[in-house]
């Protein structure tokens, strides 16, 4: 192969390798800039697992809303509303994607 083609191939590989992390950073920064902040009240459980590392186990205070949902084997979609203190609480649980913002 000619050295000219090797140089262009090297440049293409470098650009490709830089494009992946840059696109991830741009996507995450866009989420932070344009996303909605939900302040959730969770129970203080912070386990440390030797295989998964340190992670946060989310256990919501108002789990009673899940009792009204017939099937939780499928994906569920949650909508939130603010409470009197400014924290977000679960408003409704849906089996299909609702209109507006959901989790």
Secondary structure by P-SEA (a helix, b strand, c coil): ccaaaaaaaaaaaaaaaaaaaaaaaaaaaaaaacbbbbbccccbbbbbbccccbbbbbbbccccccccccccccbbbbbbbbccccccccccccccccccccc
